[in-house]
Amino acid sequence: MARTLKKAVIYSTASEYAICALVHLARHKVGEFVSVRHVASQEGLPLYFLSIIFQRLARQGMLRSRKGPRGGFSFRLDPGEIRLLDVVDILDREPCYRKCAMGYAQCSEERPCPMHEGWKAVRSSIQDCLARRTIGELASLQTRTRITRRRHRGKACRACRAASW
């Protein structure tokens, strides 16, 4: 029987949720403030955890926040300029692609572990991929391919309706 792994292996669950939520946010109008509750319900993400993630991204200057009935979060930066690597760097203290593949604390070019050379190529490939892809690009691809992890609870938002979901 095949096993389904739920844990992200390249970056943390926080980064996974952030990327998913930011892609949703990018499908909304530029400058439109969207509530965390809305994004969480549309994407099937835990509200409390997503609130913490968005607050952290706002403190780092990626998002802006506004309180009140018309409050929420919007992008401070152009989603087309936000690389996945930027999101992961903000949320993950030490992503697995920066660690030694065998878990050694002192693994380096001078003191390599047995997997160092092979892992170096994989690590470089992962970093290149995350550095090349942007939130805006993923939002565009998701809109075109109509792929989503969202579990609707009620009506779809305007951005979702516009994408013909």
N, C-alpha and C positions, 0 to 999 in steps of 0.2 A: 504494500500500500504506500502511495506517495505521501510524503509529509509536506505540509505547507508552512513555510517559515513566515512568521509575522514580524519579526524584529528586523529593522533596517541594519544592513551590514556595512554600508559605506559611510553612513552618518547616523546621528541619533534620531530617535523618534521625534524629538522637538524639531529638528531640521526637516524631517519628512512632513510633519504637519504644517510647518511654516511654508514650505514650498507649495504644498497643496492649497493652503489658504491664500497665499499671495497670488497664485495663478487665478484663483477665483476673484480676488479683489481687482486684478488687472483686467478682467472682463467687464468691469463697471466703467462708467464714464470717468474721464480724467477729472480729478478734484472732488468727486463724489465721496462723501463720508458714508461708510458702511459699518453697521454694528458687528461686533464680534459674535454676538448671538446669532445673527443672520448667517454669517460665514460658517460658523460651527454647525448650525442646523442643516445648511445646504450641502456641506461637505462631509457630514457625519463625523465630526471631530469633537473631542471633549471641550466644552465651553471654558471651564476653569483653566485648563492647561493652555488653550489657545489664547486666552486673555493675557496670561503671563508672557507668552511668546510675543504677542503683538506689542505689549508694553516694552519689552526688551528691545524689539526692533525700532520702536519709536524713540527710545532713549539713545539708540545708536544713530539716529538720523535717517533711517530708511523710510519710516512711516511718520505721519503726523496724526495727532489725536485731537479730538474735540469732544467735550462733555456736553451733556444735555440731550433733549429729545431728538434733535437732528444730528447728534454726535456720532462718533464712531472713529474709524481709521480710514485714511487715504494715503496714497503714496506721496512722499516728499521728493523722491527721486523718480525719474522716468523708469517704468518697469523694463523697458528695453535696454537699460543701462545696468540693471541689477543682475549680476551674475549669480548663479547658484552657489558658487564658491564663496561669494560675499555673505550669503545667508548662513551657510554652514560655518564659516569663520566666526560669525557673531554668536551663534548659538552653541556650538560645540567647543568645549575647552581644548580637546585633543581628538580630532576625528581619527577613526581607525586607519585611514590611509596615510596618516603621519606617524603612526606607531610602528614599532618593530613587529613583523609578522609572527614572531615567536614570543613576543611579550618582554623581551629584554630591555632593561632601562638604558643600557650603555651601547646599544647597537649603533654603529656609525661606519663610515667609509674606512676609518682606521681600525675599528674593532667590529667587523661584521659578524652577524649570526649566520648560520648555514643557509638561510633562505634570503639573505640580504640582496644579492644580485637579481634574483628573479622577482622579488617583491618590489625592488626599486622601479622596474619597468611597469609593473601593475600600478603602483602608486602614482607614477608620472602620468599614466594613461587616465586614471581616475581624475586627478587634478586638472588635466587638460580638458577633459569632458566637462567638468563642473565650471571651469573658467570660460569655456566657449558658449555655454547655454545661458540664456537669460530668462527671467520671469516673463517678460513680454513675449519672447519667442515661444515659450511653452503655452502661454495663454492663446496665442494664435494657432498653434498646432492643435491644442485641445478643442478649440472652437471648430476648426476644420474637420477633425476626426470624430468629434462628438464623444470623446472618452471622458468619463468622470467617475469619481468614487463616491459622488454625492448620493445620499439616501434621502429622498424627498419626504418631508414631514409637512404636508400642507402644500400651498401654492409655490410655484417656482418664482424666483426673483426676476426682475426685468432683464438682467444680464443673461440669466438662464433661458428665459423666453426668447430673447433676441437670438440666442444661439440655437434655437429650435429644439430644445430638450423637452 
